[in-house]
Amino acid sequence: MKRTSVVIMVMLVFSLLSCTKAMRYTNDEISKYPPQIQEHIKKGEVVTGMTMQQVRYAWGAPSEIRALPSTADGKERVQWTYSRMLGAFKTYLRFTDGVLTEIISTEPGIAK
């Protein structure tokens, strides 16, 4: 029974640490963005239409970056992967020409 309690405590600590959001920007750095984008960044949210830099301000660096095949009209595509809860949840952000166009996630509450 004690082992189960220790495992639960360790999982709780990792869960709390993965929810901690360190400020990744200064107010001056985001001041030129539209007000809605600034609010999303401050809340740690990502939405389609954000640039790669705006996503980095909101979520920080991804755990993985992968080049995807270009679109039929030659636009560059990139996928960023964010992992949480020791990899139990993954969110894939796909960018086309540096703009977030698709959000795919296994994490509840993240847009799909």
C-alpha angles and dihedrals in degrees: 000000000000091000091056091052091051092049091050091049092050091049090049092052092049090047093052093046092051090054094053111108118204116199107258098184144032123244088245091057093056098034094099094055121095113274093250092054091048090053093049090050092049090050092048092244130141125205134178112273094044119125123238090256092052090051090050090052090050101041107009125229119343121242090232137018120197131181113230127202112281120255120262089264093051101260116154116247127197133177123210119197125206119190126197136179093029091308096311090120125040130186121194119202116194121201129195114199090344097309124110108247105160138030119194119177144168090198117100113245096026115112116256 
